Amino acid sequence: MKMLLILSASASVLAYGIGAVIALMAFVYLVYVLIKPEKF
């Protein structure tokens, strides 16, 4: 039972980390598009 709890917690942390990375990449891309509109 304890191992399952640890596995679940690490999986949720991993999912949160992946979500944070995707959000950060999307934010950086949006800022890049807003700053350099002449390239698009």
PDBQT receptor file of N, H, CA, C and O in Angstrom, charges set to zero:
ATOM      1  N   MET A   1       0.832  -1.202   0.000  1.00  0.00    +0.000 N 
ATOM      2  CA  MET A   1       0.000   0.000   0.000  1.00  0.00    +0.000 C 
ATOM      3  C   MET A   1       0.874   1.261   0.000  1.00  0.00    +0.000 C 
ATOM      4  O   MET A   1       0.598   2.219  -0.723  1.00  0.00    +0.000 OA
ATOM      5  N   LYS A   2       1.920   1.246   0.814  1.00  0.00    +0.000 N 
ATOM      6  H   LYS A   2       2.145   0.469   1.401  1.00  0.00    +0.000 HD
ATOM      7  CA  LYS A   2       2.795   2.417   0.880  1.00  0.00    +0.000 C 
ATOM      8  C   LYS A   2       3.520   2.629  -0.448  1.00  0.00    +0.000 C 
ATOM      9  O   LYS A   2       3.701   3.764  -0.889  1.00  0.00    +0.000 OA
ATOM     10  N   MET A   3       3.930   1.534  -1.078  1.00  0.00    +0.000 N 
ATOM     11  H   MET A   3       3.783   0.612  -0.720  1.00  0.00    +0.000 HD
ATOM     12  CA  MET A   3       4.619   1.644  -2.363  1.00  0.00    +0.000 C 
ATOM     13  C   MET A   3       3.699   2.232  -3.431  1.00  0.00    +0.000 C 
ATOM     14  O   MET A   3       4.129   3.028  -4.265  1.00  0.00    +0.000 OA
ATOM     15  N   LEU A   4       2.425   1.828  -3.393  1.00  0.00    +0.000 N 
ATOM     16  H   LEU A   4       2.075   1.181  -2.715  1.00  0.00    +0.000 HD
ATOM     17  CA  LEU A   4       1.447   2.356  -4.347  1.00  0.00    +0.000 C 
ATOM     18  C   LEU A   4       1.275   3.863  -4.150  1.00  0.00    +0.000 C 
ATOM     19  O   LEU A   4       1.168   4.618  -5.117  1.00  0.00    +0.000 OA
ATOM     20  N   LEU A   5       1.249   4.284  -2.901  1.00  0.00    +0.000 N 
ATOM     21  H   LEU A   5       1.336   3.671  -2.116  1.00  0.00    +0.000 HD
ATOM     22  CA  LEU A   5       1.109   5.711  -2.591  1.00  0.00    +0.000 C 
ATOM     23  C   LEU A   5       2.310   6.498  -3.111  1.00  0.00    +0.000 C 
ATOM     24  O   LEU A   5       2.153   7.570  -3.697  1.00  0.00    +0.000 OA
ATOM     25  N   ILE A   6       3.508   5.961  -2.891  1.00  0.00    +0.000 N 
ATOM     26  H   ILE A   6       3.635   5.090  -2.415  1.00  0.00    +0.000 HD
ATOM     27  CA  ILE A   6       4.733   6.620  -3.370  1.00  0.00    +0.000 C 
ATOM     28  C   ILE A   6       4.740   6.683  -4.900  1.00  0.00    +0.000 C 
ATOM     29  O   ILE A   6       5.120   7.697  -5.487  1.00  0.00    +0.000 OA
ATOM     30  N   LEU A   7       4.317   5.592  -5.534  1.00  0.00    +0.000 N 
ATOM     31  H   LEU A   7       4.009   4.769  -5.057  1.00  0.00    +0.000 HD
ATOM     32  CA  LEU A   7       4.268   5.545  -6.997  1.00  0.00    +0.000 C 
ATOM     33  C   LEU A   7       3.280   6.575  -7.536  1.00  0.00    +0.000 C 
ATOM     34  O   LEU A   7       3.565   7.272  -8.510  1.00  0.00    +0.000 OA
ATOM     35  N   SER A   8       2.118   6.663  -6.894  1.00  0.00    +0.000 N 
ATOM     36  H   SER A   8       1.887   6.097  -6.103  1.00  0.00    +0.000 HD
ATOM     37  CA  SER A   8       1.099   7.626  -7.311  1.00  0.00    +0.000 C 
ATOM     38  C   SER A   8       1.596   9.061  -7.137  1.00  0.00    +0.000 C 
ATOM     39  O   SER A   8       1.373   9.907  -8.003  1.00  0.00    +0.000 OA
ATOM     40  N   ALA A   9       2.263   9.329  -6.026  1.00  0.00    +0.000 N 
ATOM     41  H   ALA A   9       2.444   8.642  -5.323  1.00  0.00    +0.000 HD
ATOM     42  CA  ALA A   9       2.780  10.675  -5.769  1.00  0.00    +0.000 C 
ATOM     43  C   ALA A   9       3.849  11.055  -6.787  1.00  0.00    +0.000 C 
ATOM     44  O   ALA A   9       3.860  12.176  -7.295  1.00  0.00    +0.000 OA
ATOM     45  N   SER A  10       4.751  10.115  -7.085  1.00  0.00    +0.000 N 
ATOM     46  H   SER A  10       4.743   9.204  -6.672  1.00  0.00    +0.000 HD
ATOM     47  CA  SER A  10       5.813  10.425  -8.047  1.00  0.00    +0.000 C 
ATOM     48  C   SER A  10       5.238  10.605  -9.449  1.00  0.00    +0.000 C 
ATOM     49  O   SER A  10       5.728  11.431 -10.220  1.00  0.00    +0.000 OA
ATOM     50  N   ALA A  11       4.194   9.831  -9.786  1.00  0.00    +0.000 N 
ATOM     51  H   ALA A  11       3.796   9.160  -9.160  1.00  0.00    +0.000 HD
ATOM     52  CA  ALA A  11       3.556   9.982 -11.096  1.00  0.00    +0.000 C 
ATOM     53  C   ALA A  11       2.884  11.348 -11.208  1.00  0.00    +0.000 C 
ATOM     54  O   ALA A  11       2.947  11.983 -12.261  1.00  0.00    +0.000 OA
ATOM     55  N   SER A  12       2.239  11.808 -10.126  1.00  0.00    +0.000 N 
ATOM     56  H   SER A  12       2.188  11.292  -9.271  1.00  0.00    +0.000 HD
ATOM     57  CA  SER A  12       1.577  13.111 -10.180  1.00  0.00    +0.000 C 
ATOM     58  C   SER A  12       2.604  14.242 -10.253  1.00  0.00    +0.000 C 
ATOM     59  O   SER A  12       2.375  15.245 -10.929  1.00  0.00    +0.000 OA
ATOM     60  N   VAL A  13       3.731  14.085  -9.562  1.00  0.00    +0.000 N 
ATOM     61  H   VAL A  13       3.917  13.270  -9.013  1.00  0.00    +0.000 HD
ATOM     62  CA  VAL A  13       4.799  15.091  -9.637  1.00  0.00    +0.000 C 
ATOM     63  C   VAL A  13       5.377  15.139 -11.047  1.00  0.00    +0.000 C 
ATOM     64  O   VAL A  13       5.657  16.217 -11.572  1.00  0.00    +0.000 OA
ATOM     65  N   LEU A  14       5.556  13.972 -11.654  1.00  0.00    +0.000 N 
ATOM     66  H   LEU A  14       5.329  13.096 -11.227  1.00  0.00    +0.000 HD
ATOM     67  CA  LEU A  14       6.080  13.900 -13.018  1.00  0.00    +0.000 C 
ATOM     68  C   LEU A  14       5.117  14.564 -13.999  1.00  0.00    +0.000 C 
ATOM     69  O   LEU A  14       5.538  15.318 -14.876  1.00  0.00    +0.000 OA
ATOM     70  N   ALA A  15       3.818  14.278 -13.848  1.00  0.00    +0.000 N 
ATOM     71  H   ALA A  15       3.476  13.665 -13.136  1.00  0.00    +0.000 HD
ATOM     72  CA  ALA A  15       2.813  14.879 -14.729  1.00  0.00    +0.000 C 
ATOM     73  C   ALA A  15       2.790  16.398 -14.551  1.00  0.00    +0.000 C 
ATOM     74  O   ALA A  15       2.663  17.137 -15.528  1.00  0.00    +0.000 OA
ATOM     75  N   TYR A  16       2.912  16.863 -13.301  1.00  0.00    +0.000 N 
ATOM     76  H   TYR A  16       3.015  16.262 -12.508  1.00  0.00    +0.000 HD
ATOM     77  CA  TYR A  16       2.928  18.299 -13.044  1.00  0.00    +0.000 C 
ATOM     78  C   TYR A  16       4.159  18.951 -13.671  1.00  0.00    +0.000 C 
ATOM     79  O   TYR A  16       4.076  20.049 -14.221  1.00  0.00    +0.000 OA
ATOM     80  N   GLY A  17       5.294  18.270 -13.585  1.00  0.00    +0.000 N 
ATOM     81  H   GLY A  17       5.361  17.378 -13.138  1.00  0.00    +0.000 HD
ATOM     82  CA  GLY A  17       6.519  18.785 -14.180  1.00  0.00    +0.000 C 
ATOM     83  C   GLY A  17       6.414  18.897 -15.689  1.00  0.00    +0.000 C 
ATOM     84  O   GLY A  17       6.838  19.891 -16.279  1.00  0.00    +0.000 OA
ATOM     85  N   ILE A  18       5.841  17.860 -16.319  1.00  0.00    +0.000 N 
ATOM     86  H   ILE A  18       5.497  17.052 -15.840  1.00  0.00    +0.000 HD
ATOM     87  CA  ILE A  18       5.665  17.883 -17.774  1.00  0.00    +0.000 C 
ATOM     88  C   ILE A  18       4.712  19.013 -18.163  1.00  0.00    +0.000 C 
ATOM     89  O   ILE A  18       4.957  19.725 -19.137  1.00  0.00    +0.000 OA
ATOM     90  N   GLY A  19       3.626  19.178 -17.406  1.00  0.00    +0.000 N 
ATOM     91  H   GLY A  19       3.426  18.599 -16.615  1.00  0.00    +0.000 HD
ATOM     92  CA  GLY A  19       2.675  20.255 -17.674  1.00  0.00    +0.000 C 
ATOM     93  C   GLY A  19       3.324  21.627 -17.533  1.00  0.00    +0.000 C 
ATOM     94  O   GLY A  19       3.060  22.532 -18.324  1.00  0.00    +0.000 OA
ATOM     95  N   ALA A  20       4.173  21.772 -16.523  1.00  0.00    +0.000 N 
ATOM     96  H   ALA A  20       4.388  21.037 -15.881  1.00  0.00    +0.000 HD
ATOM     97  CA  ALA A  20       4.855  23.050 -16.308  1.00  0.00    +0.000 C 
ATOM     98  C   ALA A  20       5.812  23.358 -17.454  1.00  0.00    +0.000 C 
ATOM     99  O   ALA A  20       5.905  24.503 -17.898  1.00  0.00    +0.000 OA
ATOM    100  N   VAL A  21       6.523  22.339 -17.933  1.00  0.00    +0.000 N 
ATOM    101  H   VAL A  21       6.447  21.410 -17.573  1.00  0.00    +0.000 HD
ATOM    102  CA  VAL A  21       7.454  22.530 -19.061  1.00  0.00    +0.000 C 
ATOM    103  C   VAL A  21       6.690  22.928 -20.316  1.00  0.00    +0.000 C 
ATOM    104  O   VAL A  21       7.117  23.826 -21.042  1.00  0.00    +0.000 OA
ATOM    105  N   ILE A  22       5.555  22.262 -20.580  1.00  0.00    +0.000 N 
ATOM    106  H   ILE A  22       5.208  21.533 -19.990  1.00  0.00    +0.000 HD
ATOM    107  CA  ILE A  22       4.748  22.585 -21.761  1.00  0.00    +0.000 C 
ATOM    108  C   ILE A  22       4.209  24.015 -21.659  1.00  0.00    +0.000 C 
ATOM    109  O   ILE A  22       4.220  24.759 -22.640  1.00  0.00    +0.000 OA
ATOM    110  N   ALA A  23       3.739  24.394 -20.473  1.00  0.00    +0.000 N 
ATOM    111  H   ALA A  23       3.730  23.790 -19.676  1.00  0.00    +0.000 HD
ATOM    112  CA  ALA A  23       3.217  25.750 -20.283  1.00  0.00    +0.000 C 
ATOM    113  C   ALA A  23       4.320  26.791 -20.482  1.00  0.00    +0.000 C 
ATOM    114  O   ALA A  23       4.089  27.840 -21.083  1.00  0.00    +0.000 OA
ATOM    115  N   LEU A  24       5.511  26.497 -19.977  1.00  0.00    +0.000 N 
ATOM    116  H   LEU A  24       5.699  25.645 -19.488  1.00  0.00    +0.000 HD
ATOM    117  CA  LEU A  24       6.640  27.420 -20.126  1.00  0.00    +0.000 C 
ATOM    118  C   LEU A  24       7.028  27.573 -21.595  1.00  0.00    +0.000 C 
ATOM    119  O   LEU A  24       7.289  28.685 -22.055  1.00  0.00    +0.000 OA
ATOM    120  N   MET A  25       7.068  26.462 -22.332  1.00  0.00    +0.000 N 
ATOM    121  H   MET A  25       6.856  25.559 -21.959  1.00  0.00    +0.000 HD
ATOM    122  CA  MET A  25       7.399  26.518 -23.761  1.00  0.00    +0.000 C 
ATOM    123  C   MET A  25       6.351  27.312 -24.533  1.00  0.00    +0.000 C 
ATOM    124  O   MET A  25       6.689  28.096 -25.420  1.00  0.00    +0.000 OA
ATOM    125  N   ALA A  26       5.077  27.107 -24.195  1.00  0.00    +0.000 N 
ATOM    126  H   ALA A  26       4.802  26.470 -23.475  1.00  0.00    +0.000 HD
ATOM    127  CA  ALA A  26       4.002  27.841 -24.867  1.00  0.00    +0.000 C 
ATOM    128  C   ALA A  26       4.115  29.336 -24.573  1.00  0.00    +0.000 C 
ATOM    129  O   ALA A  26       3.902  30.161 -25.461  1.00  0.00    +0.000 OA
ATOM    130  N   PHE A  27       4.447  29.684 -23.338  1.00  0.00    +0.000 N 
ATOM    131  H   PHE A  27       4.620  29.013 -22.616  1.00  0.00    +0.000 HD
ATOM    132  CA  PHE A  27       4.599  31.088 -22.955  1.00  0.00    +0.000 C 
ATOM    133  C   PHE A  27       5.764  31.738 -23.691  1.00  0.00    +0.000 C 
ATOM    134  O   PHE A  27       5.645  32.859 -24.187  1.00  0.00    +0.000 OA
ATOM    135  N   VAL A  28       6.889  31.031 -23.761  1.00  0.00    +0.000 N 
ATOM    136  H   VAL A  28       6.986  30.121 -23.359  1.00  0.00    +0.000 HD
ATOM    137  CA  VAL A  28       8.065  31.555 -24.468  1.00  0.00    +0.000 C 
ATOM    138  C   VAL A  28       7.754  31.749 -25.951  1.00  0.00    +0.000 C 
ATOM    139  O   VAL A  28       8.148  32.756 -26.540  1.00  0.00    +0.000 OA
ATOM    140  N   TYR A  29       7.051  30.793 -26.557  1.00  0.00    +0.000 N 
ATOM    141  H   TYR A  29       6.731  29.975 -26.079  1.00  0.00    +0.000 HD
ATOM    142  CA  TYR A  29       6.689  30.902 -27.973  1.00  0.00    +0.000 C 
ATOM    143  C   TYR A  29       5.763  32.092 -28.204  1.00  0.00    +0.000 C 
ATOM    144  O   TYR A  29       5.914  32.826 -29.180  1.00  0.00    +0.000 OA
ATOM    145  N   LEU A  30       4.800  32.278 -27.294  1.00  0.00    +0.000 N 
ATOM    146  H   LEU A  30       4.677  31.682 -26.501  1.00  0.00    +0.000 HD
ATOM    147  CA  LEU A  30       3.868  33.395 -27.421  1.00  0.00    +0.000 C 
ATOM    148  C   LEU A  30       4.600  34.730 -27.326  1.00  0.00    +0.000 C 
ATOM    149  O   LEU A  30       4.334  35.643 -28.108  1.00  0.00    +0.000 OA
ATOM    150  N   VAL A  31       5.523  34.845 -26.368  1.00  0.00    +0.000 N 
ATOM    151  H   VAL A  31       5.739  34.103 -25.733  1.00  0.00    +0.000 HD
ATOM    152  CA  VAL A  31       6.301  36.078 -26.221  1.00  0.00    +0.000 C 
ATOM    153  C   VAL A  31       7.148  36.322 -27.473  1.00  0.00    +0.000 C 
ATOM    154  O   VAL A  31       7.253  37.454 -27.944  1.00  0.00    +0.000 OA
ATOM    155  N   TYR A  32       7.750  35.257 -28.008  1.00  0.00    +0.000 N 
ATOM    156  H   TYR A  32       7.665  34.337 -27.625  1.00  0.00    +0.000 HD
ATOM    157  CA  TYR A  32       8.570  35.382 -29.210  1.00  0.00    +0.000 C 
ATOM    158  C   TYR A  32       7.744  35.867 -30.399  1.00  0.00    +0.000 C 
ATOM    159  O   TYR A  32       8.189  36.720 -31.167  1.00  0.00    +0.000 OA
ATOM    160  N   VAL A  33       6.542  35.317 -30.543  1.00  0.00    +0.000 N 
ATOM    161  H   VAL A  33       6.181  34.624 -29.919  1.00  0.00    +0.000 HD
ATOM    162  CA  VAL A  33       5.657  35.731 -31.641  1.00  0.00    +0.000 C 
ATOM    163  C   VAL A  33       5.233  37.187 -31.465  1.00  0.00    +0.000 C 
ATOM    164  O   VAL A  33       5.159  37.934 -32.441  1.00  0.00    +0.000 OA
ATOM    165  N   LEU A  34       4.953  37.595 -30.226  1.00  0.00    +0.000 N 
ATOM    166  H   LEU A  34       5.013  36.988 -29.433  1.00  0.00    +0.000 HD
ATOM    167  CA  LEU A  34       4.522  38.976 -29.986  1.00  0.00    +0.000 C 
ATOM    168  C   LEU A  34       5.654  39.970 -30.207  1.00  0.00    +0.000 C 
ATOM    169  O   LEU A  34       5.418  41.076 -30.694  1.00  0.00    +0.000 OA
ATOM    170  N   ILE A  35       6.876  39.592 -29.857  1.00  0.00    +0.000 N 
ATOM    171  H   ILE A  35       7.068  38.694 -29.461  1.00  0.00    +0.000 HD
ATOM    172  CA  ILE A  35       8.009  40.509 -29.992  1.00  0.00    +0.000 C 
ATOM    173  C   ILE A  35       8.492  40.588 -31.443  1.00  0.00    +0.000 C 
ATOM    174  O   ILE A  35       8.869  41.663 -31.909  1.00  0.00    +0.000 OA
ATOM    175  N   LYS A  36       8.484  39.462 -32.156  1.00  0.00    +0.000 N 
ATOM    176  H   LYS A  36       8.178  38.589 -31.776  1.00  0.00    +0.000 HD
ATOM    177  CA  LYS A  36       8.987  39.448 -33.530  1.00  0.00    +0.000 C 
ATOM    178  C   LYS A  36       7.878  39.101 -34.528  1.00  0.00    +0.000 C 
ATOM    179  O   LYS A  36       7.903  38.020 -35.117  1.00  0.00    +0.000 OA
ATOM    180  N   PRO A  37       6.910  39.994 -34.728  1.00  0.00    +0.000 N 
ATOM    181  CA  PRO A  37       5.814  39.678 -35.652  1.00  0.00    +0.000 C 
ATOM    182  C   PRO A  37       6.218  39.752 -37.121  1.00  0.00    +0.000 C 
ATOM    183  O   PRO A  37       5.526  39.206 -37.981  1.00  0.00    +0.000 OA
ATOM    184  N   GLU A  38       7.317  40.415 -37.411  1.00  0.00    +0.000 N 
ATOM    185  H   GLU A  38       7.879  40.858 -36.713  1.00  0.00    +0.000 HD
ATOM    186  CA  GLU A  38       7.721  40.569 -38.813  1.00  0.00    +0.000 C 
ATOM    187  C   GLU A  38       8.198  39.266 -39.434  1.00  0.00    +0.000 C 
ATOM    188  O   GLU A  38       8.256  39.153 -40.658  1.00  0.00    +0.000 OA
ATOM    189  N   LYS A  39       8.546  38.268 -38.601  1.00  0.00    +0.000 N 
ATOM    190  H   LYS A  39       8.500  38.360 -37.607  1.00  0.00    +0.000 HD
ATOM    191  CA  LYS A  39       9.014  36.993 -39.137  1.00  0.00    +0.000 C 
ATOM    192  C   LYS A  39       7.857  36.070 -39.524  1.00  0.00    +0.000 C 
ATOM    193  O   LYS A  39       8.066  35.067 -40.207  1.00  0.00    +0.000 OA
ATOM    194  N   PHE A  40       6.628  36.407 -39.084  1.00  0.00    +0.000 N 
ATOM    195  H   PHE A  40       6.458  37.222 -38.529  1.00  0.00    +0.000 HD
ATOM    196  CA  PHE A  40       5.505  35.499 -39.327  1.00  0.00    +0.000 C 
ATOM    197  C   PHE A  40       4.476  36.141 -40.242  1.00  0.00    +0.000 C 
ATOM    198  O   PHE A  40       3.459  35.522 -40.557  1.00  0.00    +0.000 OA
TER     199      PHE A  40
